[in-house]
Amino acid sequence: MTRRLPTIHGITEHDAGPWRMERLDLEFGNGERRRYERLHGRGHGAVIVVPMIDADTALLVHEYAAGVHRYELGLVKGRIDAGETPIEAANRELKEEIGYGAHSLQVLRSLTIAPTYMSHQTHLVLARDLYPERLAGDEPEELEVVPWKLDALDELILREDFSEGRSIAALFMVREWLRKEPRT
């Protein structure tokens, strides 16, 4: 079913910390009017990176997660700085967080967190052909790097310290993408 997008009759904005809050005055195709709110980030987006140390093994990081006040296992991730492409940001984050760069980086797709009210997008990047290189990052402590076999994702998702939705989705998407990739 294809629907015409609602008509925006007006937008008001205000600051909401690291976000810009917008209130939209909308009219839907059936004549109903509603006010919606959405958040826009002030940055340039983010990347989540699946670094493959070999054809079957991704590298995860164990780092402090302030939102849940515990150490959480997940993927390399970070913000895209001004002037960076998602590929450049992914390679920088790899070097900062796990001490590897990648000769092969590929953006597979973009993910949203809560598209009904946030414009934020995270670019999913597959990193292969890793080589050792470390850059200083903004982490207060060195991150623990944990190799994980893609065929053991069923065990990973049951771990108490692995709960971030983007990491879960990214690993499953990469696993399926790699299964369908033609082998040369």
N, C-alpha and C positions, 0 to 999 in steps of 0.2 A: 504494500500500500504506500503510495507516494502522496505526501501531504505538503502543502505550501507552508513555508516557515511562518511563524507568527509575525505580525507587523509590530515593530518597536515604535511606540509613540513618544517615548522619552527615556533618557538615562540620567540618573543622578549618581554622583561618585562621592566617596569619602575615604580617608585613610583608615586602614585596619592593620597597623604594624607593618610587617613585611609584605602585606597584600594591599591591593586597591579594591575596595568593595563597590560594586555597582548595583543599583536598583533599577530594574527594567520595567517599564509600563508596557505590557504586551496585549495584543489582541489576536486571538486565535481565529482560524478560518470559519469557525461556527459562530463568531461574534462574541464569545466569552472574553472578558478582560481580566487579567491577573497581573500582580506584581511579583517578579522573581528577583532573587539576589544571586550574584555570582562574584567569585573572587578571582582576581588576576594577580599573578605573581609579579614581582618587580624585576625579576632576573631574565635570563635568556633560555630557561628550560634546564633540564637535567639529563644525565645519562645513567643507565644501569648496565653494567658490563658483565658478560659471562666469559671469563678468561679460561680457555681450554689449555691445560698443560700437556695433554695428549688427546687423542681422538675420543676418549671415553671419560675424561676426568676434568671437572671444573674446579676452579679455586675459589673458595669462599673465605670470608673474613669474619672473625669473632671480635666484635667491638662493643663499647659501651653505648647503650641506647637510652638517652635521657627520658624519652616519652614513656617508657615502661620501667625505667630505673633497674636495668639488668644488662648483662652482656648478651648480645643477640648475634646469631649466626646469619649471614646474608651475603649478598653479592657486593662487589665494588660499585660504588655509586657516588655521584656528586653533581654539583651545579656546573653549567656551561658558563664560562667567563665571557665577558664582552669580547667580541672579535674571534672567538673560537667556533669551530664547527663541532658537531657532536663527536666526530672521529677524533679530533684533536683533544677534546675534553676527556674522552674515554681513555686515550693513551696516557694523558697526564695523570688521571686518577689512578690508573693501573700502577704507574711508577711510584706515586705517592703512597698508595695503600698497601700494595703487595710486593713492590720491588721488582716488577717486570714491566717491560714494554711489549708491544706486539707489532710484528711485521704485517700481519693481516688483520684488518678491522673492517667490519661490515655492519651497517645499520640495518637491522631486520624489520623494525617497525617502531611506531610510537605507541606508548601506553598512557592512559589517563587514570587518575586516581578516583575522582568523583566527578564525572563529566556533567552531572546535572547541576552542579553549582561551582565548579572550579575549571579554569582554563588551563591549568598546569599540565604539561606533557613531559614524559620521560622517554628518551630515545633508547631502545634496546639495542645494544651493540654486542656482536659476537667477536671475540678477540682470539686469534690463533697465531701460531708460530711465535711463541713468547721467547723473550731474551731477558737476561737479568739487567736491570737498571733501576736505580732508586733516586727519587726526587724528594726533597723535604716537603712535607704536607702540613695540614693544619691539625692533624690528630695529636692529642696530648700524650699518647703513648703508642708504642709500636703495636700494630695489629697482628693478631695470631692468624696465620694463613692455614686453612683446612682444605685439603683435597677431598673431593667427593665424586664418586662414580655416578654418572647419569642414570645407570640402570638400578641405582639404589635410592631414587627419589622417593619411593614409597616409604622408606625408613626415615628420610630426612623430614618429610612433612609431619611426622608424628613427634618430632622433637619439641620439647617445651620451649627451647631457645631459638626456634626457627619459625617466625610468625609473620614476617613482612610479606604482604600480598604481592608486591612487585617482584620480589625475589622468587617467590613460588611460581608465579606466572612465567617469568622470564626463563627459569630453568626448564619448565615443561615445554615451552615454545621452542627453545633451542634444541632440546632433545628430539622433538618431532621434526624440526627443520633439518637437523643433521641426519635423521633416519631417511628422509626423502631426498637428500642431496645426492646427486650422482657421484659415485666413487670413480676416481680417475686412476 
